[in-house]
Amino acid sequence: MPVPARYQHIDFTPPSGVRDALRRGLALHEQGYSGDGLQSETVAWATRMANGEDVTFEKAAKMNAWFARHDNEIERRARERDKTSPAYVAWLLWGGDPGMAWAGKLKRQMDAADSDELTARARAGRS
């Protein structure tokens, strides 16, 4: 799906820190540390992002939501305690800490663009 015009100014290319985390997650996955619950789609996206492919605006929103669900005290402690746990591997396969920061930034930029578009439509409707 093409990027909506309102998002054209947003850079959807994964930064180097995100790509590094993805590569670490993919290496741990290849070593068998990702567990049984991992979706093949997650590995496919992680591979594409590790190679520098842009995420879609839909994937950026999904990433932000995934991090919001999994950034809690219990999961954080589990990730810190065992750097080969499925929880840690999954975290890396979504981009790790750099991915969480980047996904949040993308979501804020998309929200601002959405708001600007709604404001412009409202103003145009009053004219």
Secondary structure as UniProt FT lines:
FT   HELIX           5..7
FT   TURN            8..9
FT   HELIX           16..30
FT   TURN            31..32
FT   HELIX           40..50
FT   TURN            51..52
FT   HELIX           57..70
FT   HELIX           73..81
FT   TURN            83..84
FT   HELIX           86..93
FT   TURN            94..95
FT   HELIX           96..126
//
